[in-house]
Amino acid sequence: MHTFLHRYELDSSAPTRKEAWHDFTRRVLLPAVGLWVVIVGIGLLITGPLGNLPGEAAVNEWFVAQRTETLDAVTAVLSAIGTTEFIIGACVLFVALFWWRTKQWWLALVPPQAIAVQAIIFMTAALVVGRERPEVEKLDESPPTSSFPSGHTGASTAFYVVLAMLAQRIGNPVLRGVVTVVCLLIPLAVGTARLYRGMHSLSDVIVGLLNGLVCAFLAWNYLRRDTSSVAARSESRSLSHS
């Protein structure tokens, strides 16, 4: 796992644009097709043989019973940071700053890849599955997409999990730990907010998390890196100096 998280540091060589596109097609787009099939299959299973999982209604009703003015305000903010507009804006800002500071365009493209692939899977899967939203009072206007899977949760997971992996470059261990934990907690908070506000069922949020998480890891792994040989050379140098 350490090698996976630090693969762009172990091999910081720049690919050609042709190599990057080839790797993206083979290592992200093709596996994403398989992920789409799995997510659509789960959705059709839920809306078909599983009868829309009627037991999930109790979860939504429990969240409704917990509503207060304070929690309404907090979850409104949490829900907002999972919107497509917010995620795209934050991603554009991050990519611009990261590209400017590092000049590593191939690494700066990882977050938008994760978000874009997640969004394509989410929108097309929602169209095919067509699950209705929970039958409780909703605190937000229903977007045109159906309930399954949660797009807010998927987008925030894809973006913030990539940021958590990039945060492993931070030298200060305390700051690195804080940034990592915060980045990993945000998608969970967004998913919980969507449940609280009556916009999704529990399985919508869980599969949204799955979608975003897998897309984050696919995007992080999109470029072939020679981590084994680089790591071996680094270890060899360390032994020679000891």
C-alpha positions in Angstrom: 0.0 0.0 0.0 2.9 2.4 0.8 4.3 1.9 -2.8 0.8 2.5 -4.2 0.3 5.8 -2.3 3.8 7.0 -3.2 3.9 5.7 -6.8 4.2 9.2 -8.3 7.1 10.1 -6.0 8.9 6.8 -6.6 8.7 7.4 -10.3 8.3 11.0 -11.1 9.2 10.7 -14.8 7.0 12.6 -17.2 5.0 10.5 -19.7 4.2 11.7 -23.3 0.6 12.8 -23.8 0.1 9.7 -26.0 1.3 7.4 -23.3 -0.9 9.1 -20.7 -4.0 8.8 -23.0 -3.2 5.1 -23.7 -2.8 4.3 -20.0 -6.0 6.2 -19.1 -8.0 4.3 -21.7 -6.7 0.9 -20.7 -6.4 1.4 -16.9 -9.3 3.6 -16.2 -12.0 3.6 -18.9 -12.0 -0.2 -19.5 -12.3 -1.1 -15.7 -14.9 1.7 -15.4 -17.1 -0.3 -17.7 -17.0 -3.2 -15.4 -17.8 -0.9 -12.4 -20.8 0.5 -14.3 -22.1 -3.0 -14.9 -21.7 -3.9 -11.2 -23.5 -0.7 -10.0 -26.3 -1.0 -12.5 -26.7 -4.7 -11.6 -27.0 -3.7 -7.9 -29.5 -1.0 -8.7 -31.7 -3.3 -10.8 -31.5 -6.0 -8.1 -32.7 -3.4 -5.5 -35.5 -2.1 -7.6 -36.5 -5.5 -8.9 -36.2 -8.8 -6.8 -35.4 -7.0 -3.6 -38.6 -4.9 -3.8 -36.7 -1.5 -3.4 -35.4 -2.6 0.1 -38.5 -1.6 2.1 -36.5 -1.9 5.4 -34.5 1.2 4.4 -37.5 3.4 5.0 -36.9 3.1 8.7 -33.5 4.6 8.3 -34.9 7.6 6.5 -37.7 8.0 9.1 -35.1 7.9 11.9 -33.1 10.7 10.3 -36.3 12.7 9.9 -37.0 12.3 13.6 -33.6 13.8 14.5 -34.1 17.0 12.6 -33.4 20.3 14.3 -32.8 23.8 13.0 -29.1 23.5 13.8 -28.8 20.1 12.1 -30.8 21.4 9.1 -28.3 24.2 8.7 -25.2 22.0 9.2 -26.4 19.4 6.7 -27.3 22.1 4.2 -23.6 23.1 4.1 -22.4 19.5 4.0 -24.8 18.7 1.2 -23.7 21.8 -0.7 -20.0 20.8 -0.7 -21.0 17.6 -2.5 -22.8 19.3 -5.4 -21.4 19.1 -8.9 -20.8 22.8 -9.0 -18.8 22.9 -5.8 -16.7 19.8 -6.6 -15.9 21.0 -10.1 -14.9 24.5 -8.8 -12.8 23.1 -6.0 -11.1 20.6 -8.5 -10.3 23.3 -11.0 -8.7 25.5 -8.3 -6.7 22.6 -6.9 -5.5 21.4 -10.3 -4.4 25.0 -11.3 -2.5 25.4 -8.0 -1.0 21.9 -8.0 0.1 22.2 -11.7 1.6 25.6 -11.1 3.5 24.5 -8.0 4.8 21.1 -9.3 4.7 21.3 -13.1 3.6 17.7 -13.0 0.6 17.8 -15.3 0.2 14.1 -15.4 -0.4 14.0 -11.6 -2.6 17.2 -11.6 -5.0 15.3 -13.9 -5.8 12.6 -11.4 -8.5 14.5 -9.5 -10.5 15.5 -12.6 -10.2 12.0 -14.0 -11.7 10.5 -10.8 -14.5 13.1 -10.7 -15.4 12.8 -14.4 -15.4 9.0 -14.6 -17.5 8.9 -11.4 -20.0 11.4 -12.8 -20.4 9.4 -16.1 -21.0 6.2 -14.2 -23.4 7.9 -11.8 -25.5 9.7 -14.4 -25.9 6.8 -16.8 -26.5 4.3 -14.0 -29.2 6.6 -12.5 -30.8 6.8 -15.9 -30.9 3.0 -16.3 -32.0 2.2 -12.7 -34.5 5.0 -12.2 -35.0 4.5 -8.5 -37.5 6.8 -6.7 -36.3 8.9 -3.8 -37.4 8.1 -0.3 -41.0 8.9 0.7 -40.2 11.4 3.4 -40.2 15.2 3.6 -37.2 16.4 1.5 -35.2 19.4 2.6 -33.7 20.0 -0.9 -35.1 20.2 -4.3 -34.9 16.9 -6.1 -32.4 17.0 -9.0 -33.5 15.5 -12.3 -31.4 12.3 -11.8 -32.9 9.4 -9.9 -32.0 8.4 -6.3 -29.5 5.5 -7.1 -26.6 6.0 -6.7 -25.9 9.1 -4.7 -24.1 11.6 -7.0 -23.2 14.0 -4.1 -21.6 11.1 -2.2 -19.8 9.7 -5.2 -18.4 13.1 -6.3 -17.1 14.0 -2.9 -15.6 10.6 -2.4 -13.8 10.6 -5.7 -12.4 14.1 -5.1 -11.5 13.9 -1.4 -10.0 10.4 -1.5 -7.6 11.5 -4.2 -6.7 14.5 -2.0 -6.1 12.2 0.9 -3.7 10.2 -1.2 -1.9 13.3 -2.4 -1.7 14.4 1.2 0.8 11.6 1.9 3.4 14.0 0.4 3.1 16.3 3.3 6.3 16.1 5.4 4.9 17.1 8.8 3.3 13.8 10.1 0.8 15.6 12.3 -0.4 17.8 9.5 -0.4 14.9 7.1 -2.6 12.9 9.5 -5.0 15.7 10.1 -5.4 16.5 6.4 -5.9 12.8 5.6 -8.5 12.2 8.2 -10.5 15.3 7.3 -10.4 14.4 3.6 -11.7 10.9 4.4 -14.4 12.1 6.7 -15.9 14.6 4.3 -17.5 12.1 2.0 -19.0 10.3 5.0 -20.4 13.6 6.2 -21.9 14.4 2.8 -23.5 11.0 2.6 -25.0 11.3 6.1 -26.3 14.8 5.2 -28.0 13.4 2.1 -29.7 10.8 4.3 -30.7 13.3 6.9 -32.2 15.6 4.2 -34.3 12.8 2.8 -32.7 12.8 -0.6 -31.4 9.2 -0.6 -31.8 5.8 0.8 -28.9 4.1 2.6 -28.0 1.8 -0.3 -27.9 4.9 -2.6 -25.2 6.4 -0.3 -23.3 3.2 0.1 -23.1 2.5 -3.6 -22.2 6.2 -4.2 -19.3 5.7 -1.8 -18.3 2.6 -3.7 -18.5 4.4 -7.0 -16.3 7.4 -5.9 -13.8 5.2 -4.1 -13.2 2.8 -7.0 -12.9 5.8 -9.4 -10.4 7.5 -7.1 -8.2 4.4 -7.0 -8.6 3.9 -10.8 -7.5 7.5 -11.5 -4.6 7.3 -9.0 -3.4 4.1 -10.8 -4.1 5.4 -14.3 -0.4 6.0 -15.3 2.1 3.1 -15.4 4.9 3.8 -12.9 8.1 1.8 -12.5 7.8 1.7 -8.7 9.5 -1.7 -8.2 12.8 -0.8 -9.8 12.9 2.7 -8.4 12.1 1.4 -4.9 14.8 -1.3 -5.3 17.4 1.2 -6.4 16.5 3.4 -3.4 16.8 0.5 -1.0 20.1 -0.5 -2.6 21.5 3.0 -2.1 20.4 3.0 1.5 22.1 -0.3 2.2 25.3 0.9 0.5 25.5 4.0 2.8 24.8 2.0 6.0 
